Amino acid sequence: LKPTEPLSLLHVTPPFEILATLQVIPDLARCDILQSYEKFILNEHLFQALMKLPIAMRKE
């Protein structure tokens, strides 16, 4: 890395987007939504991994 090169910023998913994504998962209980939300706001990599799954597999 050269000192003159700008650092790339990490993508951070806004909390409202995480919550909206969890709310569209079919039959996901409210307590599971809250539990998952707590994990995803702390770990962007987990959320990005979830987004790579087909929607039918996201509940599992």
KOLZA-883111 format. One record per residue (C-alpha): residue in three letters; y, z, x. Coordinates in steps of 0.05 Angstrom, whole numbers, padded with zeros to 5 digits, always signed. Layout:
<rs>
ALAYZX
...
</rs>
This chain:
<rs>
LEU+00000+00000+00000
LYS+00067-00021+00029
PRO+00125+00027+00019
THR+00165-00028-00015
GLU+00112-00043-00068
PRO+00124-00010-00136
LEU+00069+00036-00160
SER+00033+00012-00222
LEU+00038+00059-00280
LEU-00024+00082-00315
HIS-00031+00061-00387
VAL-00027+00121-00432
THR-00048+00112-00504
PRO+00001+00146-00552
PRO-00029+00204-00592
PHE-00015+00171-00659
GLU-00057+00110-00637
ILE-00115+00155-00617
LEU-00113+00191-00684
ALA-00108+00125-00723
THR-00168+00097-00685
LEU-00210+00159-00701
GLN-00190+00157-00774
VAL-00219+00087-00785
ILE-00288+00106-00759
PRO-00331+00107-00822
ASP-00358+00175-00845
LEU-00328+00213-00786
ALA-00318+00285-00809
ARG-00249+00317-00803
CYS-00275+00369-00753
ASP-00305+00312-00711
ILE-00239+00275-00712
LEU-00202+00337-00687
GLN-00254+00351-00634
SER-00253+00280-00609
TYR-00177+00277-00611
GLU-00173+00338-00566
LYS-00218+00304-00515
PHE-00183+00236-00517
ILE-00112+00261-00509
LEU-00135+00295-00444
ASN-00177+00237-00417
GLU-00152+00166-00424
HIS-00216+00138-00392
LEU-00259+00167-00449
PHE-00214+00136-00501
GLN-00216+00068-00467
ALA-00292+00072-00464
LEU-00294+00086-00539
MET-00250+00025-00551
LYS-00300-00020-00515
LEU-00355-00001-00565
PRO-00365-00040-00629
ILE-00337-00001-00688
ALA-00407+00010-00717
MET-00427+00048-00654
ARG-00365+00091-00647
LYS-00389+00148-00692
GLU-00451+00159-00649
</rs>
